[in-house]
């Protein structure tokens, strides 16, 4: 019978994402659907499945792996102090940028959550509805990091200030309750030991971090598909930290969470992360979520009048505890987005499940109360993402076009500038030739300058740009200006050299500085060779509707996906994939990996949008 129940659970885990994809159910997280299905197949409805020792053990592994992956999700770079040496363009734009950084906002916002959680816990204790003050405060302060990350990824917000702020609030929403739960279990648990022993967990974590710090550098040299050393290391960390945590009287989930943090600090590759996600979310975590639903016997829970009262009250408490974040988020973001972000941080599930699991093992909470907390958490997972998707819209600071400044207005630069203006670029041109100004100023924004010295260009704000194109015919002038622009802080500089002798003299120096150079005669030679070897090149060059693009894939929505399964596969043609400096001739079954460089052709309007989507860090 145990095996039959396990087969049903695994079948449900297989069918749930397929059915959600078939009927385009995007508003609910997969974890929520798994719990709902667990309720349906459990004693609450059909009673197909009953938990056994085997299923309970697999469920325990599931929650351990879930908390491990949650620790692995934390981006510690967000806590680092911003560099003080901003580029001049960033300094210029910073005049109108709010002074509140994502770190600062997240600290303020979660501070309000702590205060409100304590007040709500006190209200429940005074009213007699729930007497465990500290447990209630911990539960009300939880945020589901996994669900928040999924929602932010869907909107491609993880690389933006708004997304970073919400992510950091959610990180606090797992870290702080986790530490609170550890202290709670140590003080009130029957098997708890001295609190100072908890420091052993951190000591062991630090020792493992130092011991395995060079691991991934060494691992790249010996990696074989039959060894999977990175996965072996991950599970070694999990088992070690879980064992240490249980040995000092802490909960196993704390050990798993710390193990995830240790591995994160070891800087694993994206491939390692993806394989761990595959193991966790492909096997153990669905069993945990479905089993959680199976253990919820609604027939018993909903017959209790007090439980029926507690469900909406707990739901309101989850929401109200996060409401202070609205006024904090308004300090920097739009009112609608402040509401959307507040609603998303009210989503709670992962830590609630972990806390309730510990509380039940300590017998500090009844099954009815645990069920009410869990059902209320389910409601937040249904309602909060809907509110977020309804109200969120792009912030003004995220809609800034890429600034491109051209020095030199001539037949080589003006046509390029005209085409770029049709895309997501803010183009300006500068010339010191009055006749060129008269010829081109009606076609593109051209500014006439008397001199092209570095100081004059700096004074006129020419170097305040994202991309600087030095397209002047004078090669020596271009060389001097390129060095001056790099010293000023321009991130990307493209320089034209018509005199090959000048280029030969300075090419190595400029490339070391990160300056990109091109020579028109050589470009023409390359083009002619391409026409001879690939006659269809001429069709592409003369095509006014299509163009060639190159992009580095930084968006996780499009990684670990076969080309034929990309949502825009019919709109572009990928001709080359560059991975680890090696060219790959792709086909429909080629899997796109994080960091790949794609060379593709497509319609100039849709392909530019696709290029931007692929390059958006998410």
C-alpha positions as CSV (number, residue, x, y, z in Angstrom):
1,X,0.0,0.0,0.0
2,X,2.9,2.3,0.7
3,X,4.3,1.8,-2.8
4,X,0.8,2.5,-4.3
5,X,0.5,5.8,-2.4
6,X,4.0,6.8,-3.5
7,X,3.2,5.9,-7.2
8,X,0.1,8.1,-7.0
9,X,2.0,11.0,-5.5
10,X,4.7,10.7,-8.2
11,X,2.1,10.5,-10.9
12,X,0.4,13.6,-9.5
13,X,3.8,15.4,-9.5
14,X,4.3,14.5,-13.1
15,X,0.8,15.6,-14.3
16,X,0.4,18.9,-12.4
17,X,2.9,21.0,-14.4
18,X,1.6,19.4,-17.7
19,X,-2.0,20.2,-16.9
20,X,-1.0,23.7,-15.8
21,X,0.8,24.3,-19.1
22,X,-2.0,22.8,-21.1
23,X,-4.7,25.1,-19.5
24,X,-2.2,28.0,-19.1
25,X,-2.6,28.3,-15.4
26,X,0.0,31.0,-14.7
27,X,-1.6,32.8,-11.7
28,X,-0.8,30.1,-9.2
29,X,2.6,28.9,-8.2
30,X,3.2,25.2,-8.8
31,X,3.8,24.5,-5.1
32,X,0.3,25.8,-4.3
33,X,-1.2,23.5,-7.0
34,X,0.7,20.6,-5.6
35,X,-0.7,21.2,-2.1
36,X,-4.2,21.6,-3.5
37,X,-3.9,18.3,-5.4
38,X,-2.6,16.7,-2.2
39,X,-5.7,17.8,-0.5
40,X,-7.9,16.3,-3.3
41,X,-6.1,12.9,-3.4
42,X,-5.8,12.7,0.4
43,X,-8.4,12.0,3.2
44,X,-10.1,15.4,2.6
45,X,-11.7,14.3,-0.7
46,X,-10.9,11.0,-2.4
47,X,-8.7,9.3,0.2
48,X,-6.5,7.7,-2.5
49,X,-3.3,8.4,-0.5
50,X,-2.3,8.0,3.1
51,X,1.1,8.9,4.5
52,X,3.4,6.1,5.6
53,X,6.9,6.0,7.1
54,X,8.4,5.8,3.6
55,X,6.5,8.8,2.3
56,X,7.2,10.8,5.5
57,X,10.9,10.2,5.1
58,X,10.8,11.3,1.5
59,X,8.8,14.4,2.6
60,X,11.4,15.2,5.2
61,X,14.1,15.0,2.6
62,X,12.0,17.3,0.4
63,X,11.8,20.0,3.0
64,X,15.5,19.7,3.7
65,X,16.3,20.1,0.0
66,X,13.8,23.0,-0.3
67,X,15.5,24.9,2.5
68,X,18.9,24.1,1.0
69,X,17.9,25.6,-2.3
70,X,16.3,28.6,-0.5
71,X,19.7,29.3,1.0
72,X,21.3,28.9,-2.4
73,X,18.9,31.6,-3.8
74,X,20.3,34.4,-1.6
75,X,22.3,36.9,-3.7
76,X,24.8,38.2,-1.2
77,X,26.2,40.7,-3.7
78,X,23.1,42.8,-3.1
79,X,24.4,43.5,0.5
80,X,27.7,44.8,-0.8
81,X,28.3,48.5,-0.5
82,X,28.0,50.2,-3.9
83,X,31.2,51.3,-5.5
84,X,31.9,55.0,-5.0
85,X,33.5,55.4,-8.4
86,X,30.4,55.9,-10.5
87,X,30.8,56.6,-14.2
88,X,30.2,60.3,-15.2
89,X,27.0,59.3,-16.8
90,X,25.8,57.5,-13.7
91,X,26.8,60.6,-11.6
92,X,24.8,62.8,-14.0
93,X,21.8,60.6,-13.9
94,X,22.1,60.2,-10.1
95,X,21.0,63.8,-9.7
96,X,17.4,62.7,-10.2
97,X,17.8,59.3,-8.6
98,X,16.2,58.8,-5.2
99,X,18.7,58.4,-2.4
100,X,17.1,55.2,-1.1
101,X,19.0,52.1,-2.2
102,X,17.5,48.6,-2.4
103,X,19.4,47.5,0.7
104,X,18.2,50.6,2.7
105,X,14.6,50.2,1.6
106,X,14.6,46.5,2.4
107,X,15.9,47.0,5.9
108,X,13.3,49.7,6.6
109,X,10.5,47.5,5.1
110,X,11.4,44.4,7.1
111,X,11.8,46.4,10.3
112,X,8.1,47.4,9.9
113,X,7.2,43.7,9.3
114,X,8.9,42.7,12.6
115,X,7.1,45.4,14.6
116,X,3.7,44.6,13.1
117,X,4.2,40.8,13.5
118,X,4.9,41.3,17.2
119,X,1.9,43.5,17.6
120,X,-0.4,41.0,15.8
121,X,1.0,38.1,17.9
122,X,0.3,40.1,21.0
123,X,-3.3,40.8,19.8
124,X,-3.9,37.1,19.2
125,X,-2.5,36.2,22.6
126,X,-4.6,38.8,24.5
127,X,-7.8,37.8,22.6
128,X,-7.1,34.1,23.5
129,X,-7.3,33.1,19.8
130,X,-3.7,31.8,19.8
131,X,-1.7,31.9,22.9
132,X,1.9,31.2,21.6
133,X,3.2,34.7,21.2
134,X,6.6,33.9,19.7
135,X,5.4,31.2,17.3
136,X,2.8,33.5,15.9
137,X,5.3,36.4,15.5
138,X,7.6,34.1,13.6
139,X,4.8,32.9,11.3
140,X,3.5,36.3,10.5
141,X,7.0,37.5,9.6
142,X,7.7,34.8,7.1
143,X,7.9,35.4,3.3
144,X,8.1,32.8,0.6
145,X,11.4,33.5,-1.1
146,X,10.9,30.9,-3.8
147,X,7.5,32.2,-4.9
148,X,8.7,35.8,-4.9
149,X,11.7,34.9,-7.1
150,X,9.4,33.1,-9.5
151,X,7.1,36.1,-9.8
152,X,10.1,38.6,-10.2
153,X,11.6,36.3,-12.9
154,X,8.4,36.2,-14.8
155,X,8.4,40.0,-15.0
156,X,12.2,40.1,-15.6
157,X,12.7,42.3,-12.6
158,X,15.6,40.7,-10.7
159,X,18.2,43.0,-12.3
160,X,16.2,46.1,-11.6
161,X,16.1,48.2,-8.4
162,X,12.5,47.3,-7.7
163,X,13.1,43.6,-8.1
164,X,16.3,43.8,-6.0
165,X,14.4,45.6,-3.2
166,X,11.5,43.0,-3.1
167,X,14.1,40.2,-3.3
168,X,16.0,41.5,-0.3
169,X,12.9,42.0,1.8
170,X,12.0,38.3,1.0
171,X,15.5,37.2,1.9
172,X,15.0,38.8,5.3
173,X,11.6,37.1,5.4
174,X,13.4,33.7,5.4
175,X,16.6,34.5,7.3
176,X,15.0,36.3,10.3
177,X,12.2,33.7,10.9
178,X,14.7,30.9,10.5
179,X,16.9,32.4,13.2
180,X,13.8,33.1,15.3
181,X,12.7,29.5,14.9
182,X,16.1,28.2,15.9
183,X,16.0,30.2,19.1
184,X,12.4,29.3,19.8
185,X,13.1,25.6,19.4
186,X,16.2,25.9,21.6
187,X,14.3,27.6,24.4
188,X,11.0,25.7,24.3
189,X,12.1,22.3,22.8
190,X,12.3,19.3,25.1
191,X,15.6,18.1,23.5
192,X,17.2,21.5,23.2
193,X,20.7,22.1,24.5
194,X,22.6,25.2,25.5
195,X,22.2,28.1,23.1
196,X,25.9,28.6,22.7
197,X,26.1,25.3,21.0
198,X,24.3,26.8,18.1
199,X,27.5,28.7,17.4
200,X,29.0,25.3,16.4
201,X,26.7,25.4,13.3
202,X,28.3,28.6,12.2
203,X,31.8,27.4,13.1
204,X,31.4,24.2,11.0
205,X,29.9,26.2,8.1
206,X,32.9,28.6,8.2
207,X,35.3,25.6,8.2
208,X,33.5,24.0,5.3
209,X,33.6,27.3,3.4
210,X,37.3,27.7,3.9
211,X,38.1,24.1,3.1
212,X,36.2,24.0,-0.2
213,X,36.8,27.5,-1.4
214,X,39.0,26.5,-4.2
215,X,36.8,23.5,-5.1
216,X,35.1,24.8,-8.2
217,X,38.3,26.1,-9.8
218,X,39.8,22.7,-9.4
219,X,36.6,20.9,-10.3
220,X,36.6,22.4,-13.8
221,X,39.8,20.5,-14.6
222,X,38.5,17.1,-13.6
223,X,34.8,17.3,-14.4
224,X,33.4,14.1,-15.8
225,X,29.7,13.2,-16.3
226,X,30.3,10.0,-14.3
227,X,31.6,11.8,-11.3
228,X,29.3,14.8,-10.8
229,X,31.6,16.1,-8.1
230,X,29.6,19.3,-7.6
231,X,26.4,17.4,-6.8
232,X,28.4,15.1,-4.5
233,X,29.7,18.2,-2.7
234,X,26.2,19.7,-2.3
235,X,24.8,16.6,-0.7
236,X,27.9,16.3,1.5
237,X,27.3,19.8,2.8
238,X,23.6,19.1,3.4
239,X,24.1,15.9,5.4
240,X,27.0,17.4,7.3
241,X,25.2,20.6,8.3
242,X,21.9,18.7,9.1
243,X,23.8,16.3,11.3
244,X,25.6,19.1,13.1
245,X,22.3,21.0,13.6
246,X,20.5,18.0,15.1
247,X,23.5,17.2,17.3
248,X,23.4,20.7,19.0
249,X,19.6,20.6,19.5
250,X,18.7,22.8,16.5
251,X,16.3,21.8,13.6
252,X,17.5,20.0,10.6
253,X,16.1,22.7,8.3
254,X,18.5,25.2,9.8
255,X,21.4,23.0,8.9
256,X,20.0,22.6,5.4
257,X,19.5,26.4,5.0
258,X,23.1,27.1,6.2
259,X,24.4,24.4,3.8
260,X,22.7,26.3,0.9
261,X,24.4,29.5,2.0
262,X,27.8,27.8,2.2
263,X,27.5,26.4,-1.3
264,X,26.3,29.8,-2.6
265,X,29.4,31.5,-1.2
266,X,31.5,28.9,-3.0
267,X,30.2,30.4,-6.3
268,X,28.9,27.3,-8.1
269,X,28.4,27.5,-11.8
270,X,24.9,28.0,-13.3
271,X,25.1,24.4,-14.5
272,X,25.5,23.1,-11.0
273,X,22.5,25.3,-9.8
274,X,20.4,23.9,-12.6
275,X,21.2,20.3,-11.8
276,X,20.5,20.8,-8.1
277,X,17.2,22.5,-9.0
278,X,16.4,19.5,-11.2
279,X,17.0,17.0,-8.4
280,X,15.1,19.0,-5.8
281,X,12.1,20.3,-7.8
282,X,12.1,17.2,-10.0
283,X,11.9,14.6,-7.2
284,X,11.9,15.4,-3.5
285,X,10.2,18.9,-3.2
286,X,6.9,17.9,-5.1
287,X,6.6,14.9,-2.7
288,X,6.9,17.3,0.2
289,X,4.3,19.7,-1.1
290,X,1.8,17.0,-2.1
291,X,2.3,15.2,1.2
292,X,1.6,18.4,3.0
293,X,-1.8,18.6,1.2
294,X,-2.5,14.9,2.0
295,X,-1.9,15.6,5.7
296,X,-4.5,18.4,5.7
297,X,-7.8,16.7,6.5
298,X,-10.3,19.4,5.7
299,X,-13.2,17.2,6.8
300,X,-11.9,17.4,10.3
301,X,-10.6,21.0,10.2
302,X,-13.7,22.6,8.7
303,X,-16.0,21.0,11.3
304,X,-14.3,23.1,14.0
305,X,-15.9,26.6,14.5
306,X,-12.7,28.0,15.9
307,X,-10.7,26.8,13.0
308,X,-13.1,28.4,10.5
309,X,-12.7,31.6,12.5
310,X,-8.9,31.4,12.6
311,X,-8.3,30.9,8.8
312,X,-9.5,34.4,7.7
313,X,-7.9,36.0,10.8
314,X,-4.6,34.4,10.1
315,X,-4.8,35.4,6.5
316,X,-5.5,39.0,7.5
317,X,-2.5,38.8,9.9
318,X,-0.2,37.6,7.1
319,X,-1.3,40.5,4.9
320,X,-1.4,43.2,7.6
321,X,2.1,42.3,8.9
322,X,3.5,43.3,5.5
323,X,1.4,46.5,5.0
324,X,4.1,48.8,6.5
325,X,6.3,48.0,3.5
326,X,3.9,50.0,1.3
327,X,4.9,53.4,2.7
328,X,8.6,52.4,2.6
329,X,8.4,51.3,-1.0
330,X,6.6,54.6,-1.9
331,X,9.8,56.5,-0.9
332,X,11.3,55.4,-4.3
333,X,8.7,53.6,-6.4
334,X,5.4,54.4,-7.9
335,X,2.3,54.1,-5.7
336,X,0.9,51.2,-7.8
337,X,4.2,49.4,-7.7
338,X,4.5,50.0,-3.9
339,X,1.1,48.2,-3.6
340,X,2.2,45.4,-5.9
341,X,5.5,44.9,-4.1
342,X,3.7,44.9,-0.7
343,X,1.2,42.3,-1.9
344,X,4.0,40.1,-3.2
345,X,5.9,40.1,0.1
346,X,2.7,39.0,1.8
347,X,3.1,35.6,0.0
348,X,4.1,33.0,2.5
349,X,4.4,29.2,2.3
350,X,7.8,27.7,2.5
351,X,8.8,28.9,5.9
352,X,5.3,28.5,7.2
353,X,5.5,24.8,6.3
354,X,8.9,24.5,8.0
355,X,7.8,26.3,11.1
356,X,4.6,24.3,11.5
357,X,6.6,21.1,11.0
358,X,8.9,22.0,13.9
359,X,6.0,23.3,16.1
360,X,4.1,20.1,15.6
361,X,7.1,18.0,16.5
362,X,7.5,20.1,19.7
363,X,3.7,19.7,20.4
364,X,3.4,23.5,20.9
365,X,0.5,23.7,18.3
366,X,-2.6,21.7,17.6
367,X,-3.5,20.1,14.3
368,X,-6.4,22.5,13.9
369,X,-4.3,25.5,14.5
370,X,-1.6,24.2,12.2
371,X,-4.2,23.6,9.5
372,X,-5.6,27.1,9.9
373,X,-2.1,28.7,9.5
374,X,-1.4,26.6,6.4
375,X,-4.7,27.2,4.7
376,X,-4.3,31.0,5.4
377,X,-0.8,30.8,3.8
378,X,-2.4,29.0,0.8
379,X,-4.7,32.0,0.4
380,X,-1.8,34.4,0.3
381,X,-0.2,32.4,-2.5
382,X,-3.4,32.6,-4.5
383,X,-4.3,36.3,-3.9
384,X,-0.9,38.0,-3.6
385,X,0.6,37.1,-7.0
386,X,-2.7,38.2,-8.6
387,X,-2.5,41.6,-7.0
388,X,1.1,41.9,-8.0
389,X,0.5,41.1,-11.7
390,X,-2.5,43.4,-11.7
391,X,-0.8,46.5,-10.4
392,X,2.9,46.3,-11.4
393,X,4.1,48.4,-14.3
394,X,7.7,49.4,-15.4
395,X,9.4,52.2,-13.4
396,X,10.5,55.3,-15.2
397,X,14.1,54.6,-14.3
398,X,13.9,51.2,-16.1
399,X,12.8,52.8,-19.4
400,X,15.9,54.9,-20.1
401,X,17.2,54.3,-23.6
402,X,20.9,53.5,-24.3
403,X,22.8,56.7,-25.0
404,X,25.0,56.6,-28.1
405,X,27.2,59.6,-29.0
406,X,28.9,59.9,-32.4
407,X,31.9,62.1,-32.9
408,X,32.0,62.9,-36.5
409,X,29.0,63.3,-38.9
410,X,29.8,61.8,-42.3
411,X,28.6,59.1,-44.7
412,X,30.0,56.4,-42.4
413,X,28.2,57.4,-39.2
414,X,25.0,59.3,-40.2
415,X,23.2,56.2,-41.8
416,X,24.0,54.1,-38.7
417,X,22.7,56.9,-36.4
418,X,19.5,57.2,-38.4
419,X,18.8,53.4,-38.0
420,X,19.7,53.3,-34.3
421,X,17.2,56.1,-33.6
422,X,14.4,53.8,-34.6
423,X,15.3,51.4,-31.9
424,X,15.9,51.7,-28.1
425,X,18.8,54.2,-28.5
426,X,19.1,57.9,-27.7
427,X,21.5,59.1,-30.4
428,X,23.5,62.4,-30.6
429,X,26.1,63.5,-33.1
430,X,28.9,66.0,-32.9
431,X,30.9,67.6,-35.7
432,X,33.4,70.4,-36.1
433,X,32.8,70.8,-39.9
434,X,30.1,73.5,-40.6
435,X,29.4,72.0,-44.1
436,X,28.7,68.6,-42.5
437,X,26.4,70.2,-40.0
438,X,24.5,72.0,-42.7
439,X,24.2,68.7,-44.7
440,X,23.1,66.4,-41.9
441,X,21.5,68.4,-39.0
442,X,18.0,68.0,-40.5
443,X,18.4,64.2,-40.6
444,X,19.8,63.4,-37.2
445,X,20.5,65.5,-34.0
446,X,23.9,67.0,-34.8
447,X,25.7,69.6,-32.7
448,X,28.3,71.9,-34.3
449,X,31.5,72.4,-32.2
450,X,34.5,74.6,-32.9
451,X,37.1,72.2,-31.5
452,X,37.3,68.5,-30.8
453,X,39.7,68.6,-27.9
454,X,39.1,66.2,-25.0
455,X,38.3,69.1,-22.6
456,X,35.8,70.6,-25.0
457,X,34.0,67.3,-25.5
458,X,34.0,66.8,-21.7
459,X,32.6,70.3,-21.1
460,X,29.8,69.7,-23.7
461,X,28.8,66.4,-22.1
462,X,29.9,64.3,-25.1
463,X,31.6,61.7,-22.8
464,X,28.4,61.4,-20.7
465,X,27.1,58.4,-22.6
466,X,26.8,54.6,-22.6
467,X,28.5,54.1,-25.9
468,X,30.9,56.5,-27.6
469,X,31.6,56.1,-31.4
470,X,34.7,57.9,-32.6
471,X,33.9,58.0,-36.4
472,X,36.1,61.0,-37.3
473,X,38.4,60.6,-40.4
474,X,41.4,61.7,-38.4
475,X,42.9,58.5,-36.9
476,X,45.3,60.2,-34.6
477,X,42.5,62.4,-33.2
478,X,40.4,59.3,-32.6
479,X,43.2,57.6,-30.8
480,X,43.8,60.5,-28.4
481,X,40.0,61.0,-27.8
482,X,39.6,57.2,-27.1
483,X,42.2,57.4,-24.3
484,X,40.7,60.5,-22.9
485,X,37.2,59.0,-22.9
486,X,38.4,55.8,-21.3
487,X,40.1,57.9,-18.5
488,X,36.9,59.9,-18.1
489,X,34.9,56.6,-17.5
490,X,33.0,55.8,-20.7
491,X,32.1,52.1,-20.5
492,X,32.1,51.3,-24.2
493,X,34.1,53.0,-26.9
494,X,34.2,52.1,-30.6
495,X,36.9,53.7,-32.8
496,X,37.3,54.1,-36.5
497,X,40.8,53.8,-38.0
498,X,41.2,54.4,-41.7
499,X,45.0,54.7,-41.5
500,X,46.2,51.1,-40.8
501,X,49.7,52.4,-39.8
502,X,48.2,54.4,-36.9
503,X,46.1,51.3,-36.0
504,X,49.1,49.1,-36.0
505,X,50.9,51.4,-33.7
506,X,48.2,51.7,-31.1
507,X,46.0,48.6,-31.5
508,X,47.4,46.6,-28.6
509,X,47.3,49.5,-26.2
510,X,43.6,50.2,-27.1
511,X,42.6,46.6,-26.8
512,X,44.1,46.4,-23.4
513,X,42.1,49.4,-22.4
514,X,38.9,47.6,-23.7
515,X,38.5,49.9,-26.6
516,X,36.9,48.3,-29.7
517,X,38.5,49.3,-33.1
518,X,37.5,48.8,-36.7
519,X,39.1,49.5,-40.1
520,X,36.8,50.1,-43.1
521,X,39.1,48.5,-45.8
522,X,39.4,45.3,-43.7
523,X,35.7,45.3,-43.0
524,X,35.1,45.5,-46.8
525,X,37.5,42.6,-47.4
526,X,35.7,40.5,-44.8
527,X,32.4,41.4,-46.5
528,X,33.6,40.5,-50.0
529,X,34.9,37.1,-48.7
530,X,31.6,36.5,-47.0
531,X,29.8,37.2,-50.3
532,X,32.0,34.8,-52.2
533,X,31.7,32.0,-49.6
534,X,28.0,32.7,-48.7
535,X,26.2,34.3,-51.6
536,X,23.0,34.7,-49.5
537,X,24.9,37.3,-47.4
538,X,24.1,39.9,-50.1
539,X,20.4,39.1,-49.7
540,X,20.6,39.8,-46.0
541,X,22.6,43.0,-46.4
542,X,20.1,44.4,-48.9
543,X,17.2,43.3,-46.8
544,X,15.6,46.4,-45.2
545,X,13.4,44.3,-42.9
546,X,16.0,41.9,-41.4
547,X,19.4,42.2,-39.8
548,X,22.1,40.3,-37.9
549,X,22.3,40.5,-34.1
550,X,24.6,39.2,-31.4
551,X,23.5,38.8,-27.8
552,X,24.8,37.3,-24.6
553,X,22.0,35.3,-22.8
554,X,21.6,36.5,-19.3
555,X,17.9,35.9,-18.8
556,X,17.3,32.6,-16.9
557,X,13.8,32.4,-18.5
558,X,15.6,31.3,-21.8
559,X,18.4,29.1,-20.3
560,X,18.3,25.3,-20.3
561,X,15.7,25.5,-23.1
562,X,16.1,23.9,-26.5
563,X,16.0,26.3,-29.4
564,X,12.9,24.7,-30.9
565,X,11.1,25.4,-27.6
566,X,11.9,29.1,-27.4
567,X,8.7,31.1,-27.5
568,X,10.1,33.2,-30.3
569,X,11.7,30.4,-32.2
570,X,9.7,31.1,-35.4
571,X,10.7,34.8,-35.4
572,X,14.5,34.5,-35.6
573,X,17.2,32.2,-37.1
574,X,20.1,31.4,-34.8
575,X,23.1,30.7,-37.0
576,X,25.9,30.4,-34.3
577,X,26.2,29.7,-30.6
578,X,29.4,30.8,-28.9
579,X,30.0,28.9,-25.7
580,X,33.3,29.0,-23.8
581,X,34.9,30.7,-26.8
582,X,33.9,27.8,-29.0
583,X,31.6,27.9,-32.0
584,X,28.6,25.6,-32.0
585,X,26.5,25.0,-35.1
586,X,23.0,24.9,-33.6
587,X,19.9,22.9,-34.5
588,X,16.5,22.7,-33.0
589,X,17.6,20.4,-30.2
590,X,20.5,22.6,-29.1
591,X,20.1,23.7,-25.5
592,X,20.7,27.4,-24.7
593,X,22.9,27.8,-21.7
594,X,23.5,30.8,-19.4
595,X,26.2,33.0,-20.8
596,X,25.9,31.7,-24.4
597,X,26.5,34.3,-27.2
598,X,23.9,33.9,-29.9
599,X,24.3,35.2,-33.5
600,X,20.9,35.4,-35.1
601,X,19.0,37.1,-37.9
602,X,15.4,38.4,-37.7
603,X,13.0,41.2,-38.4
604,X,14.6,44.5,-37.2
605,X,11.6,45.4,-35.0
606,X,10.8,42.0,-33.3
607,X,14.5,40.8,-33.3
608,X,15.6,44.0,-31.4
609,X,13.0,43.3,-28.7
610,X,14.0,39.6,-28.5
611,X,17.7,40.7,-28.2
612,X,16.8,42.9,-25.3
613,X,14.8,40.2,-23.6
614,X,17.7,37.7,-23.9
615,X,20.2,40.2,-22.6
616,X,18.1,41.2,-19.6
617,X,19.8,39.8,-16.5
618,X,17.2,37.8,-14.6
